[in-house]
Amino acid sequence: MRITQGTFSYLPDLTDDEISAQIAYALENGWPCSVEFTDDPHPRNSYWEMWGLPMFDMSDAAAVLYEINECRRAYPDHYVRLTAYDARYGRQTTALSFLVQRPAEEPGFRLDREETSDRRVRVRIHPYALDRPQGDRYA
Amino acid sequence: MNERPGFGMRPVGNGSHESSEDCSPAFPSAEADAGELLAPDARVDLAQERKESQADEVLDALDDDLVGLLPVKTRIREIAALLLIDRLRSRFGIASGRPNLHMCFTGSPGTGKTTVAVRLAELLHRLGYIRRGHLVSVTRDDLVGQYVGHTAPKTKEVLKRAMGGVLFIDEAYYLYRAENERDYGQEAIEILLQVMENQRDDLVVVLAGYKDRMDAFFACNPGMSSRIAHHIDFPDYSTGELEAIGHLMLEREGYTLASDAVPVFREYLERRRDQPRFANARSVRNAIERARLRHANRLLAGGTPVGRPELTTLRPADFLASRVFTLRE
């Protein structure tokens, strides 16, 4: 199951040229970009690992794409996303965030039903990937 | 600060920074791909092409603002011509490799290496070779780290900042210290070489330094020398050129020379040239700075009312007081 997180996630995966164009747009707006990766696809997992520090003082998309490629090379079967942060007063939040790499095979999620007090039933989602330990979830 | 951004839901009020005009120069390649190929028998007006690229403005400015430096100007004109022709060729669909434009500027101090590098960045940007046209000027300190493992991230950081523009490494020979084999400079050179080779599309590296020391540097790093296509030597200025530079500087600062100060200024330059640590245009600038000091001091000491002519005219006395004239034989 193809997970949909962040901007553009309902579109086909972006090509490097399209990614560059998005980075260029972020840089035009003065948003520093950063690269993050994870192998825990749960939608509530908002804290991904950082690939290096956020990149300040960049003026060209090639530099950010270079880091993306470095991250892809180091973690070929992880999710990798690009995050652009808008530091403007009144916004100060992630302005753009989208996946730039996903594992070849995404096993998806199952629903676990759990009975709690008063015969209430809770449902939670469980990514199949989490059945294996961190690091070889998508190997 | 009162502007309330749209939180990504609606377009921001002015929206000016999102205009397509701003985004397009970032991707000349995509633009070129989108353009129609010309028919094989089409004719293109070169003069028109040249005008559109606006490269001539930069080249003319280079001619006007920089005195002398004929070999440098010729080489830069050649590069501009090559890039223009390459662009035309690609419009006909003729594939040609991207020319290697890494350069090495050698020359004595004050011969205009940095100034030319700035102009070069602008020129390459206008001709679409680089995407941004900014110049990142660094020295050894910015590239080489202080301890093990510090150099690689530091060098990469600088390279990333320079991407889309020109990386200017001043006094590049300091990167390699032959006497210390554990010097981290070698590591910086290796990373530099790798990026110069693999990311040729993304940045142009310009090394600068004094001729003899750069030669020694290249002798120790043959890989570096062969990856640099253009070795440009900046000749020393003649006295006549130095004088022209001086006049140009004075004009920019809003000063003129009194007619009897002109030969004194020339005499000054001739004497200064023969002295040690002569730094060409930089020495001329310093001479003018000192003349300005003496000029100001003279006016204050004179105590007479002054007008515009007095405030802008440098007299022979302002130069004759220099150490250069007293320090004779």
Chai-1 contact restraints between the chains, C-beta under 6 A:
chainA,res_idxA,chainB,res_idxB,connection_type,confidence,min_distance_angstrom,max_distance_angstrom,comment,restraint_id
A,A24,B,A26,contact,1.0,0.0,6.0,A-B,restraint_1
A,E28,B,D22,contact,1.0,0.0,6.0,A-B,restraint_2
A,D57,B,R161,contact,1.0,0.0,6.0,A-B,restraint_3
A,S59,B,R132,contact,1.0,0.0,6.0,A-B,restraint_4
A,S59,B,H134,contact,1.0,0.0,6.0,A-B,restraint_5
A,S59,B,G164,contact,1.0,0.0,6.0,A-B,restraint_6
A,D60,B,R131,contact,1.0,0.0,6.0,A-B,restraint_7
A,D60,B,R132,contact,1.0,0.0,6.0,A-B,restraint_8
A,D60,B,M163,contact,1.0,0.0,6.0,A-B,restraint_9
A,D60,B,G164,contact,1.0,0.0,6.0,A-B,restraint_10
A,A62,B,M163,contact,1.0,0.0,6.0,A-B,restraint_11
A,A62,B,G164,contact,1.0,0.0,6.0,A-B,restraint_12
A,A62,B,D202,contact,1.0,0.0,6.0,A-B,restraint_13
A,A63,B,K160,contact,1.0,0.0,6.0,A-B,restraint_14
A,A63,B,M163,contact,1.0,0.0,6.0,A-B,restraint_15
A,Y89,B,M1,contact,1.0,0.0,6.0,A-B,restraint_16
A,G90,B,R4,contact,1.0,0.0,6.0,A-B,restraint_17
A,G90,B,P5,contact,1.0,0.0,6.0,A-B,restraint_18
A,R91,B,P5,contact,1.0,0.0,6.0,A-B,restraint_19
